[in-house]
């Protein structure tokens, strides 16, 4: 048993997982570089205030995207990995995932039509951010991860980012043009994803078919808990952004969203790590839960150590980081960034905990934690906006993220989960 465990542990660290990590890392590095180039370009043209409004609309569309995706970005990786060698079984996975997204996107458009009669903050900006939600409908990343074929995705993602930067240079000339920023970002992704989606379907011989009602109902049931969790995670990070204008703290919206974007890149890198090991981790888990537990714990502490070092760098260099990105020595943004710098450490401690429950198919526990965190995030946001000030607002994500770590650790260490 020990010999087999050692063999599979070494296998987990071998060629496929390294290739996946490098490809996914390249995708995210490309996205990070895009952001790092765009923030100075955008903020110097439109200012930090308008940047906050753009990010408000972007977060709204990303929240809609987490609903539209309906957990298929996670379950799709597993299902594709299981059926990649059988096109007859892969085809239902492919089209069922896409159709459930299309249906929810149509409902989202209806919601936006209804919202025109409600006094929604920055409603025109939200309308021009529809391409961000549309891109989530046709995002084929989970299919490429499950198939472990990421080189083409990586290349086209890079080209799309270059095209986005060029488009921003051409079309964004003044603060009046800021409404087009999210349209450009989402549109470039949507065009790229559509091409990749068509390529994937042809590459694996997936002929067009309408999914059956039962297939859609099964996804609806199976992914409900994952979807609620994804919405909760999104709101944990963004609910404070939505309430700031409503509570008369719109002046903090720009500095906070700028810092949130910086810290958000660390979260993206952690998601990259999780996605890179997911296909092989699923196979490893099937062979030995003991080995998976050992691997999870070692990796968790390694990631936490790496991101702690990064947090120290961010705290130390907060002022030059803000100045490079915005060309302003914004004291509010510097304080918020220093408070938020520890968030990636908490996220690093938790990223494999989420994957552990997902591999064990304990989506009901993910759901329960998501509900608790959502309730907490609403309460914490309400308390902090009433306190006011950069220090209080900057601590929002850190408080919620720390609570998430404690909840997941408690769930994993429960005796009946350990013996499962």
Backbone torsions as a table, in degrees:
resi	resn	phi	psi	omega
1	UNK	NA	-46.2	179.2
2	UNK	-62.2	-38.3	180.0
3	UNK	-65.3	-43.3	178.5
4	UNK	-64.4	-40.1	179.3
5	UNK	-61.6	-43.1	179.4
6	UNK	-64.1	-38.7	180.0
7	UNK	-62.8	-47.6	-178.1
8	UNK	-71.5	-28.7	175.8
9	UNK	-64.8	-44.3	177.2
10	UNK	-65.5	-36.6	179.9
11	UNK	-63.5	-36.8	-179.7
12	UNK	-61.9	-32.1	-177.0
13	UNK	-90.4	2.9	-172.2
14	UNK	-82.1	-158.4	-165.5
15	UNK	-55.0	-49.5	-174.0
16	UNK	-60.7	-46.5	-176.6
17	UNK	-67.6	-36.3	177.6
18	UNK	-65.1	-44.0	179.2
19	UNK	-62.3	-44.3	178.0
20	UNK	-59.5	-45.8	-177.9
21	UNK	-63.5	-43.1	-179.4
22	UNK	-63.9	-42.5	-180.0
23	UNK	-67.7	-45.4	178.9
24	UNK	-66.1	-37.6	177.4
25	UNK	-63.2	-40.2	178.7
26	UNK	-62.9	-40.2	177.3
27	UNK	-59.9	-49.2	-176.1
28	UNK	-72.0	-36.0	175.8
29	UNK	-61.5	-40.3	176.4
30	UNK	-60.3	-44.0	179.8
31	UNK	-66.6	-40.0	179.0
32	UNK	-64.2	-45.0	179.0
33	UNK	-62.4	-38.3	176.1
34	UNK	-58.1	-48.0	-179.3
35	UNK	-62.9	-44.9	-177.9
36	UNK	-64.3	-29.1	176.6
37	UNK	-81.1	-37.0	-175.3
38	UNK	-75.2	-36.8	-177.2
39	UNK	-58.1	-50.6	177.8
40	UNK	-62.8	-38.3	-179.8
41	UNK	-62.8	-48.5	-175.3
42	UNK	-69.8	-49.5	-175.0
43	UNK	-64.7	-32.2	179.8
44	UNK	-73.8	-21.1	178.1
45	UNK	-90.0	-44.2	-171.9
46	UNK	-110.5	-16.0	179.3
47	UNK	90.8	162.1	-177.4
48	UNK	-65.8	-34.8	-179.3
49	UNK	-61.3	-50.6	178.9
50	UNK	-65.7	-33.2	176.5
51	UNK	-59.4	-40.7	177.9
52	UNK	-60.9	-39.6	179.2
53	UNK	-66.4	-42.1	177.7
54	UNK	-59.7	-44.1	-178.9
55	UNK	-69.0	-32.2	175.0
56	UNK	-59.0	-50.6	-179.8
57	UNK	-65.5	-37.6	178.8
58	UNK	-63.5	-43.5	179.1
59	UNK	-63.6	-37.8	177.4
60	UNK	-61.0	-45.1	180.0
61	UNK	-69.4	-35.2	177.0
62	UNK	-66.9	-36.0	175.1
63	UNK	-63.0	-44.5	176.0
64	UNK	-61.0	-38.4	179.3
65	UNK	-62.7	-36.3	179.0
66	UNK	-66.9	-29.9	174.8
67	UNK	-76.0	-45.1	-179.3
68	UNK	-59.2	-41.1	179.2
69	UNK	-62.8	-31.9	176.2
70	UNK	50.7	41.8	176.2
71	UNK	74.2	0.6	-177.4
72	UNK	-70.5	-22.6	176.4
73	UNK	-64.5	-23.5	177.9
74	UNK	-98.5	-53.4	-178.9
75	UNK	-66.6	-30.1	-179.2
76	UNK	-63.8	-35.9	177.7
77	UNK	-60.5	-47.8	-179.3
78	UNK	-63.6	-46.6	-175.9
79	UNK	-66.9	-39.7	177.7
80	UNK	-66.8	-41.2	178.9
81	UNK	-60.7	-35.7	-179.0
82	UNK	-74.7	-30.9	-170.7
83	UNK	-119.9	15.9	-173.6
84	UNK	-62.7	-26.1	-178.0
85	UNK	-90.8	0.2	-178.1
86	UNK	-129.3	100.2	-175.2
87	UNK	-64.2	-28.2	179.6
88	UNK	-67.0	-35.2	178.0
89	UNK	-86.2	-27.4	-179.9
90	UNK	-72.9	-34.7	-177.6
91	UNK	-58.3	-47.8	176.7
92	UNK	-60.2	-36.8	178.2
93	UNK	-62.2	-46.5	-176.1
94	UNK	-62.4	-53.7	-173.6
95	UNK	-78.6	-30.2	176.3
96	UNK	-65.3	-43.2	178.3
97	UNK	-62.2	-40.9	-179.5
98	UNK	-68.7	-43.1	-175.5
99	UNK	-68.9	-35.5	177.9
100	UNK	-64.8	-34.1	176.9
101	UNK	-68.4	-42.9	-179.4
102	UNK	-60.8	-42.9	-179.1
103	UNK	-61.9	-45.1	-178.3
104	UNK	-69.6	-35.2	177.2
105	UNK	-62.6	-40.3	178.1
106	UNK	-61.7	-39.1	177.6
107	UNK	-67.1	-33.9	177.7
108	UNK	-64.7	-41.0	178.0
109	UNK	-62.5	-40.7	176.7
110	UNK	-61.3	-41.7	178.2
111	UNK	-60.4	-42.2	179.9
112	UNK	-64.2	-36.0	176.8
113	UNK	-62.9	-41.8	179.7
114	UNK	-66.3	-37.7	-175.7
115	UNK	-67.7	-12.7	179.7
116	UNK	-67.7	-18.7	178.0
117	UNK	-94.8	1.4	177.9
118	UNK	-108.6	145.6	179.9
119	UNK	-78.0	77.2	-178.0
120	UNK	-86.3	132.6	178.5
121	UNK	-61.7	128.8	173.4
122	UNK	57.4	40.7	-176.2
123	UNK	-57.6	-43.4	178.8
124	UNK	-59.5	-37.2	178.2
125	UNK	-65.1	-36.2	178.7
126	UNK	-66.6	-41.5	178.4
127	UNK	-60.5	-42.2	-179.0
128	UNK	-75.7	-2.4	175.9
129	UNK	-98.8	5.9	179.9
130	UNK	-54.7	-38.5	179.0
131	UNK	-57.1	-26.4	176.9
132	UNK	-64.9	-42.8	177.3
133	UNK	-69.3	-38.9	178.9
134	UNK	-61.6	-39.5	179.4
135	UNK	-60.0	-33.2	179.6
136	UNK	-68.8	-28.0	178.5
137	UNK	-62.2	-42.4	-172.7
138	UNK	-108.4	13.0	178.9
139	UNK	-65.5	114.5	-175.5
140	UNK	-97.6	14.5	-173.5
141	UNK	-57.4	-41.6	-178.3
142	UNK	-61.8	-34.0	178.8
143	UNK	-68.1	-42.7	-179.2
144	UNK	-70.6	-35.1	176.4
145	UNK	-65.5	-47.1	-179.6
146	UNK	-61.5	-35.4	179.1
147	UNK	-84.5	-7.8	-178.1
148	UNK	55.9	46.1	179.0
149	UNK	-129.4	78.9	-169.8
150	UNK	-107.9	-5.9	-175.8
151	UNK	-62.3	-46.3	-179.7
152	UNK	-65.9	-42.9	178.1
153	UNK	-57.7	-43.3	-179.5
154	UNK	-61.2	-46.7	-177.7
155	UNK	-63.1	-49.4	-177.9
156	UNK	-68.4	-31.8	176.0
157	UNK	-63.3	-41.7	177.9
158	UNK	-63.2	-45.7	179.1
159	UNK	-62.8	-38.3	178.1
160	UNK	-63.2	-40.8	179.1
161	UNK	-65.3	-39.1	177.5
162	UNK	-63.7	-43.3	179.0
163	UNK	-62.8	-36.0	179.4
164	UNK	-64.1	-44.8	179.3
165	UNK	-61.0	-43.2	179.0
166	UNK	-62.3	-43.1	-179.4
167	UNK	-63.7	-39.8	177.9
168	UNK	-63.8	-42.3	177.5
169	UNK	-58.7	-40.0	-174.3
170	UNK	-76.7	-44.2	-168.4
171	UNK	-100.1	-22.6	-177.8
172	UNK	-97.5	103.3	-174.5
173	UNK	-114.6	-21.6	-175.9
174	UNK	-154.8	170.0	177.6
175	UNK	-55.5	-28.1	179.6
176	UNK	-65.9	-21.7	-178.9
177	UNK	-88.9	-1.5	-173.5
178	UNK	-61.1	-26.6	-178.5
179	UNK	-63.4	-20.0	-177.3
180	UNK	-88.8	-7.8	-174.7
181	UNK	-61.0	-52.0	-179.2
182	UNK	-66.7	-31.4	176.8
183	UNK	-62.0	-42.8	179.6
184	UNK	-67.1	-46.4	-178.9
185	UNK	-61.5	-48.5	-179.2
186	UNK	-68.8	-38.5	-179.5
187	UNK	-63.6	-42.5	178.8
188	UNK	-62.2	-42.4	177.8
189	UNK	-64.9	-42.1	-178.1
190	UNK	-61.4	-43.6	179.7
191	UNK	-64.3	-43.8	-179.9
192	UNK	-64.2	-46.1	-177.9
193	UNK	-64.3	-36.5	179.3
194	UNK	-62.4	-44.4	178.0
195	UNK	-62.1	-42.4	179.5
196	UNK	-67.3	-36.7	179.5
197	UNK	-63.8	-45.4	178.4
198	UNK	-62.8	-41.9	178.8
199	UNK	-60.1	-46.0	-177.8
200	UNK	-61.7	-44.8	-179.8
201	UNK	-61.4	-41.2	179.5
202	UNK	-72.9	-37.9	-178.2
203	UNK	-60.5	-36.2	-177.2
204	UNK	-106.6	13.5	174.3
205	UNK	63.0	41.6	-176.8
206	UNK	-94.5	94.0	-179.5
207	UNK	-69.8	145.9	-177.1
208	UNK	-60.4	136.2	176.9
209	UNK	-154.9	145.4	172.8
210	UNK	-81.4	130.3	177.5
211	UNK	-68.6	150.4	178.0
212	UNK	-73.0	161.4	179.1
213	UNK	-61.4	-38.0	179.6
214	UNK	-64.0	-37.8	178.3
215	UNK	-62.8	-42.5	179.0
216	UNK	-68.2	-39.4	178.2
217	UNK	-63.8	-40.0	179.5
218	UNK	-62.7	-43.0	176.6
219	UNK	-64.1	-40.5	178.8
220	UNK	-57.4	-40.9	179.7
221	UNK	-76.6	-49.1	-173.5
222	UNK	-65.5	-34.6	-173.4
223	UNK	-100.8	5.5	-178.2
224	UNK	-61.4	-47.5	-178.6
225	UNK	-63.2	-41.7	179.2
226	UNK	-62.6	-39.9	-178.7
227	UNK	-65.3	-45.1	178.0
228	UNK	-60.7	-39.9	177.7
229	UNK	-62.3	-44.4	-179.2
230	UNK	-64.8	-38.8	176.4
231	UNK	-63.7	-43.4	179.1
232	UNK	-61.0	-45.5	179.3
233	UNK	-60.5	-42.3	179.2
234	UNK	-62.9	-45.1	-178.8
235	UNK	-69.8	-32.1	177.0
236	UNK	-57.2	-32.9	-177.1
237	UNK	-92.3	-23.4	-168.9
238	UNK	-121.5	-11.2	-175.9
239	UNK	-61.1	-33.1	178.3
240	UNK	-64.3	-32.0	177.9
241	UNK	-67.9	-39.3	-178.8
242	UNK	-69.8	-31.3	-175.3
243	UNK	-90.1	-19.6	-177.9
244	UNK	-55.6	-49.3	179.5
245	UNK	-64.4	-34.5	-177.4
246	UNK	-69.5	-28.7	-177.7
247	UNK	-98.6	16.4	176.5
248	UNK	73.0	23.4	-179.7
249	UNK	-115.2	34.9	-177.6
250	UNK	-61.5	-23.9	179.7
251	UNK	-65.1	-24.4	179.1
252	UNK	-88.0	-8.8	-175.2
253	UNK	-62.9	-46.1	-179.9
254	UNK	-63.2	-54.6	178.4
255	UNK	-58.5	-40.8	-178.1
256	UNK	-66.6	-45.7	-178.1
257	UNK	-66.9	-32.4	176.1
258	UNK	-62.9	-46.3	178.5
259	UNK	-67.5	-37.5	179.2
260	UNK	-62.8	-36.1	177.3
261	UNK	-66.7	-38.6	179.0
262	UNK	-65.2	-49.8	-179.7
263	UNK	-67.7	-31.2	-179.9
264	UNK	-61.0	-27.3	179.0
265	UNK	-67.3	-30.7	176.0
266	UNK	-67.8	-38.6	177.1
267	UNK	-63.4	-40.8	179.6
268	UNK	-61.6	-40.6	178.2
269	UNK	-63.6	-38.2	177.6
270	UNK	-67.2	-38.7	175.6
271	UNK	-63.0	-36.3	176.8
272	UNK	-60.0	-45.3	178.7
273	UNK	-60.7	-46.0	-179.4
274	UNK	-61.7	-46.6	-180.0
275	UNK	-65.9	-33.6	-177.8
276	UNK	-66.1	-37.7	-177.7
277	UNK	-92.2	-9.4	-172.7
278	UNK	-56.1	-55.0	-177.0
279	UNK	-58.7	-46.4	179.9
280	UNK	-71.9	-33.6	177.8
281	UNK	-64.3	-36.8	177.6
282	UNK	-62.3	-42.2	178.4
283	UNK	-70.4	-38.0	177.6
284	UNK	-63.1	-43.1	-179.9
285	UNK	-60.5	-37.5	177.5
286	UNK	-64.8	-30.2	-178.3
287	UNK	-83.0	-41.0	-174.6
288	UNK	-159.9	110.2	176.8
289	UNK	-69.1	-31.0	178.7
290	UNK	-62.4	-46.2	179.5
291	UNK	-63.7	-40.4	178.6
292	UNK	-60.8	-42.7	179.6
293	UNK	-61.7	-41.0	178.4
294	UNK	-63.9	-46.3	-179.2
295	UNK	-62.8	-42.7	-178.7
296	UNK	-60.7	-45.7	-177.1
297	UNK	-66.6	-45.3	-179.7
298	UNK	-62.7	-44.1	-178.7
299	UNK	-66.6	-37.9	-179.5
300	UNK	-58.8	-48.1	-177.8
301	UNK	-72.4	-31.6	175.7
302	UNK	-64.6	-46.6	179.2
303	UNK	-62.8	-41.8	-179.9
304	UNK	-61.2	-40.6	178.8
305	UNK	-64.0	-43.3	179.7
306	UNK	-62.7	-46.1	-176.8
307	UNK	-74.7	-24.5	173.5
308	UNK	-64.7	-41.4	176.6
309	UNK	-61.9	-40.5	177.2
310	UNK	-64.6	-36.9	178.8
311	UNK	-64.6	-39.4	177.9
312	UNK	-62.1	-40.4	178.2
313	UNK	-63.2	-43.7	-179.3
314	UNK	-64.0	-43.8	179.1
315	UNK	-60.9	-42.8	-177.5
316	UNK	-69.5	-38.9	-173.3
317	UNK	-107.2	24.5	-176.5
318	UNK	-57.5	-44.0	-178.1
319	UNK	-62.4	-53.9	179.2
320	UNK	-63.9	-31.3	178.0
321	UNK	-62.8	-48.0	179.4
322	UNK	-63.4	-40.5	-178.7
323	UNK	-66.3	-42.2	179.9
324	UNK	-61.3	-39.8	-175.4
325	UNK	-80.7	-30.9	-173.8
326	UNK	-121.9	-8.6	-176.0
327	UNK	60.8	31.0	177.2
328	UNK	-137.5	141.7	169.8
329	UNK	-90.4	72.1	-174.3
330	UNK	-83.0	107.4	-175.3
331	UNK	-62.0	-38.4	179.6
332	UNK	-62.2	-47.0	-180.0
333	UNK	-64.2	-38.1	-180.0
334	UNK	-63.0	-44.7	179.6
335	UNK	-64.2	-44.7	179.6
336	UNK	-62.1	-42.3	-178.9
337	UNK	-63.2	-41.2	-180.0
338	UNK	-65.1	-36.5	177.2
339	UNK	-68.9	-41.1	-176.6
340	UNK	-78.0	-9.1	-173.9
341	UNK	-61.8	-25.1	-178.8
342	UNK	-85.9	-7.3	179.9
343	UNK	-58.5	-44.3	179.5
344	UNK	-59.3	-30.3	178.2
345	UNK	-64.9	-44.7	178.2
346	UNK	-63.9	-40.7	178.8
347	UNK	-64.0	-38.0	179.4
348	UNK	-64.9	-35.8	178.8
349	UNK	-69.4	-19.4	-171.9
350	UNK	-109.1	-17.4	-169.3
351	UNK	-61.4	-39.5	179.7
352	UNK	-81.9	-17.2	173.2
353	UNK	-65.6	-41.8	177.2
354	UNK	-62.5	-44.3	179.8
355	UNK	-63.6	-35.3	178.9
356	UNK	-60.4	-49.6	179.2
357	UNK	-66.7	-32.7	178.8
358	UNK	-67.3	-42.9	178.6
359	UNK	-64.9	-33.6	178.4
360	UNK	-81.3	-2.7	-180.0
361	UNK	62.9	29.7	176.6
362	UNK	-90.9	57.5	-178.6
363	UNK	-68.3	-21.8	177.2
364	UNK	-66.8	-33.8	176.6
365	UNK	-72.4	-37.4	174.6
366	UNK	-60.1	-40.3	179.1
367	UNK	-63.2	-46.9	-178.2
368	UNK	-62.8	-43.3	178.2
369	UNK	-63.6	-40.1	-180.0
370	UNK	-61.3	-42.5	179.3
371	UNK	-63.4	-45.2	179.3
372	UNK	-61.8	-42.4	-179.9
373	UNK	-68.2	-34.8	177.1
374	UNK	-63.9	-47.1	178.6
375	UNK	-60.2	-44.0	179.4
376	UNK	-62.5	-43.6	-177.2
377	UNK	-62.5	-36.8	177.8
378	UNK	-65.3	-45.8	-179.6
379	UNK	-64.5	-46.7	-179.1
380	UNK	-62.7	-42.7	179.1
381	UNK	-60.8	-43.4	-180.0
382	UNK	-61.6	-44.4	-179.3
383	UNK	-64.8	-45.8	-174.0
384	UNK	-69.7	-38.8	179.6
385	UNK	-69.2	-26.4	175.4
386	UNK	-76.1	-31.6	173.3
387	UNK	-69.4	-45.2	178.6
388	UNK	75.2	170.4	178.7
389	UNK	94.6	153.5	-176.0
390	UNK	-64.1	-39.2	-177.8
391	UNK	-62.6	-44.8	-179.9
392	UNK	-66.6	-47.2	-178.2
393	UNK	-64.7	-39.2	-179.2
394	UNK	-66.5	-24.4	-177.8
395	UNK	-82.8	-6.3	-174.9
396	UNK	-55.7	-57.6	-175.7
397	UNK	-64.0	-37.0	-180.0
398	UNK	-63.4	-41.4	179.2
399	UNK	-63.3	-47.9	-177.2
400	UNK	-68.3	-40.9	-179.0
401	UNK	-65.6	-38.7	177.2
402	UNK	-64.7	-40.1	176.8
403	UNK	-62.9	-37.5	179.1
404	UNK	-62.6	-42.1	178.3
405	UNK	-59.8	-46.5	-178.2
406	UNK	-63.8	-40.0	-179.3
407	UNK	-67.4	-44.1	-179.9
408	UNK	-68.2	-38.6	177.5
409	UNK	-62.8	-39.8	178.6
410	UNK	-64.0	-44.4	-179.2
411	UNK	-62.8	-43.2	-178.0
412	UNK	-67.1	-34.4	-176.2
413	UNK	-86.4	-0.2	176.4
414	UNK	-64.5	137.4	-173.5
415	UNK	-54.7	-41.1	-176.0
416	UNK	-72.8	-21.1	174.7
417	UNK	-79.0	-37.0	179.6
418	UNK	-65.3	-32.9	-177.4
419	UNK	-90.7	-0.6	-176.8
420	UNK	-72.3	NA	NA
